[in-house]
Amino acid sequence: MKFNLKNKVAIITGGGSGIGKAIATTFAEMGAIVHILDLNVEGGRQTASELTLKYGAAFFHKCDVTKQKKVEKIFNTIAVNQGLDILINNAGIGFVGNIENTTEEDFDRLYSVNVKGVFNCMKAAIPFFKEKKGGTIINMASIASTVGISDRFAYSMSKGAVLTMTYSVAKDYLADNIRCNAISPARIHTPFVDGFIAKNYPGKEKEMFTNLSKTQPIGRMGKPEEVANLALYLCSDEATFITGTDFPIDGGFIKLNG
């Protein structure tokens, strides 16, 4: 069976909701042993419980990816006991604002989660991948990594760093058979989007959802499951010739918005 992840051990950060949950679900369905790392205890535990009942092997670990020592401890526990094959760096936060209305605290928070968090997780995983002479990393970047998006100054900074870290790690660990790629979504319909609309456009939720959907040339937002399917391919044995590459999944946003 193609795209089979049977008995492969996958760590998925931010796996308790949205895109991360979709990836965790898809990987578990394809036979992976899934470890969800999330600060959201309720969402993480619920997702792990659902996947365990349905597929048999999913675990939750409360984790703040900004804390290197805590990240290393969790990774060590997982890798020593079960091994490690796949890392999905999905945990991240958003922020709306240009440079003038971005505070130092805002900037530091985006950097800490979106950049340092990815660094911490890759740094913890790579020694285990080197030891077993192979591993796969997917970093969740964004269309904001490569094109200008209005009022996304700090967010774009962080996701640009995610993309260039991806290229660097892919180059440095070719000889160790460690593949590192990035996925760059456009707007994906997740609970985060619904919450953003409800908070910022009360009473106009339906109108704003339609407007935001139309910003994608294809005419709709993406689905978390569509991102998960791309991640599945990139982590499968069918994609072993692919590394150091960014994969936009954007409904035509980057190339067709001109």
C-alpha positions in Angstrom: 0.0 0.0 0.0 1.4 3.4 -1.0 2.0 6.1 1.7 2.1 3.4 4.4 3.5 4.7 7.7 3.0 1.5 9.6 5.0 1.5 12.9 6.7 4.8 12.1 7.0 7.0 15.1 5.9 10.6 14.5 6.1 13.7 16.7 3.5 16.4 15.7 3.7 19.7 17.6 0.5 21.6 17.9 -1.3 18.3 17.1 -4.3 19.0 19.3 -6.3 21.0 16.8 -6.5 22.4 13.3 -3.9 21.3 10.8 -1.9 19.5 13.4 -4.9 17.4 14.4 -5.6 16.6 10.8 -2.0 15.4 10.3 -2.1 13.3 13.5 -5.3 11.7 12.3 -4.1 11.0 8.8 -0.8 9.6 10.0 -2.5 7.3 12.6 -4.9 6.1 9.9 -1.9 5.1 7.9 -0.3 3.1 10.7 2.0 5.6 12.4 2.6 5.8 16.2 1.6 9.4 16.8 2.9 11.6 19.6 1.0 14.9 20.0 2.9 17.7 21.6 0.7 20.7 22.6 0.2 23.3 25.3 -3.6 22.8 24.9 -4.0 19.9 27.3 -7.8 19.4 26.6 -7.4 19.4 22.9 -4.3 17.3 22.9 -5.6 14.7 25.2 -8.9 14.5 23.4 -7.2 14.0 20.0 -4.9 11.3 21.4 -7.8 9.5 23.0 -9.8 9.6 19.8 -6.9 8.3 17.7 -6.1 5.6 20.3 -9.7 4.3 20.3 -9.8 4.2 16.5 -6.3 3.3 15.5 -4.5 2.0 18.6 -1.4 4.1 19.0 -1.5 7.8 20.0 0.0 9.7 22.9 -0.2 13.2 24.3 2.6 15.2 25.9 2.1 18.7 27.3 4.9 20.7 25.8 6.0 24.3 25.5 8.2 24.2 22.4 9.9 27.4 23.5 11.6 25.6 26.4 14.6 23.7 25.0 15.3 21.5 28.1 11.7 20.4 28.3 11.5 19.7 24.6 14.7 17.6 24.8 13.3 15.6 27.8 10.1 14.7 25.9 12.0 13.8 22.7 14.5 11.7 24.6 11.7 9.8 26.3 9.9 9.1 23.1 13.0 8.2 21.0 14.7 6.0 23.6 11.5 4.0 24.2 10.0 3.8 20.7 12.4 5.4 18.2 11.8 8.4 16.0 11.1 8.6 12.3 9.1 11.8 11.6 9.0 15.3 13.0 6.2 17.7 12.1 6.9 21.2 13.3 3.3 22.6 13.2 3.0 24.5 16.5 2.8 28.2 15.8 0.9 31.4 16.6 -0.4 34.3 14.4 -0.3 38.1 14.8 -1.9 40.9 12.8 0.0 44.1 12.5 2.6 46.1 10.5 5.9 47.2 11.9 4.5 50.4 13.5 1.9 48.6 15.6 4.0 45.6 16.5 5.5 45.9 19.9 8.8 44.4 21.1 6.8 41.9 23.2 4.7 40.9 20.1 7.9 40.4 18.1 9.6 38.4 20.8 6.5 36.2 21.3 6.3 35.3 17.6 10.0 34.6 17.4 9.9 32.5 20.5 7.1 30.2 19.3 7.4 30.2 15.6 11.2 30.3 15.2 12.8 29.1 18.4 10.2 26.4 18.8 11.1 24.9 15.4 14.8 25.2 16.3 14.3 23.4 19.6 12.4 20.5 18.1 14.8 20.0 15.2 17.8 20.2 17.5 16.2 17.6 19.7 15.3 15.2 16.9 18.4 15.3 14.6 20.8 13.4 16.9 18.3 10.5 16.9 17.9 10.7 13.1 21.7 10.7 12.7 22.0 7.6 14.9 19.5 5.6 12.9 20.8 7.1 9.6 17.5 8.6 8.5 14.5 10.7 9.4 12.0 13.1 7.9 11.2 16.7 9.0 8.3 18.8 7.8 8.3 22.5 8.9 5.0 24.4 8.6 5.9 27.6 6.9 3.4 29.9 5.1 2.8 31.8 1.9 3.9 34.7 4.0 7.4 33.1 3.9 7.8 34.1 0.2 5.2 36.8 -0.7 4.2 40.1 1.0 1.0 39.9 3.1 -0.5 43.1 4.5 -0.3 43.6 8.2 1.7 40.4 8.9 5.1 41.9 9.7 6.2 39.8 12.6 4.4 36.7 11.4 6.1 36.9 8.0 9.4 37.4 9.8 8.9 34.2 11.7 7.7 32.1 8.8 10.5 33.3 6.5 12.9 32.1 9.2 11.1 28.7 9.2 11.6 28.4 5.5 15.3 29.2 5.5 16.0 26.9 8.5 14.4 24.2 6.4 16.8 24.8 3.5 19.8 24.9 5.9 19.0 21.7 7.7 18.2 19.9 4.4 21.7 20.9 3.1 23.6 20.1 6.3 22.2 16.6 6.7 22.1 15.1 3.2 24.8 12.6 4.2 22.8 11.5 7.2 19.7 10.7 5.0 17.6 13.3 6.9 15.1 14.9 4.6 13.7 18.3 5.6 10.9 20.0 3.6 8.5 22.8 4.3 4.7 23.2 3.6 3.4 26.7 3.0 -0.4 26.9 3.4 -2.5 29.9 2.4 -5.7 30.4 4.4 -6.9 27.1 5.8 -10.3 26.8 7.4 -9.5 25.9 11.0 -11.1 26.8 14.4 -8.5 29.6 14.6 -10.0 31.3 11.5 -13.5 31.0 13.0 -12.3 32.5 16.3 -10.4 35.3 14.5 -13.5 36.3 12.5 -15.8 36.1 15.6 -13.4 38.3 17.6 -12.7 40.9 15.0 -15.9 41.0 13.0 -18.9 40.4 15.4 -22.2 40.2 13.6 -20.4 40.0 10.2 -19.1 36.5 10.5 -20.7 35.1 7.4 -19.8 38.0 5.2 -16.2 38.0 6.4 -15.9 34.2 5.9 -17.0 34.7 2.3 -14.6 37.6 1.7 -11.7 35.7 3.2 -12.5 32.7 1.1 -12.5 34.8 -2.1 -8.9 36.0 -1.4 -7.8 32.5 -2.6 -8.0 32.4 -6.5 -9.5 29.0 -6.3 -12.5 30.6 -4.5 -12.4 28.8 -1.1 -10.2 28.2 1.9 -8.2 25.0 2.1 -9.1 22.1 4.4 -6.8 20.8 7.1 -7.1 17.4 5.6 -5.6 18.6 2.3 -2.5 19.8 4.1 -2.4 16.5 6.0 -2.4 14.6 2.8 0.5 16.6 1.5 2.4 16.0 4.7 1.6 12.2 4.4 3.1 12.1 0.9 6.3 14.0 2.0 6.8 11.7 4.9 6.2 8.5 3.0 8.8 6.2 1.3 7.3 7.4 -2.0 8.9 10.9 -1.4 12.5 9.8 -0.6 13.9 11.8 -3.5 12.5 15.1 -2.1 14.4 17.3 0.3 15.1 21.0 0.7 11.9 22.0 -1.0 8.9 24.3 -0.1 5.5 23.1 -1.1 2.8 25.9 -1.3 -0.7 24.6 -0.8 -2.5 27.9 -1.5 -5.3 27.6 -4.0 -3.2 29.5 -6.5 -2.5 32.5 -4.2 1.2 32.9 -4.9 1.2 32.6 -8.7 -2.3 33.6 -9.7 -3.0 36.8 -7.6 -1.1 39.1 -9.9 
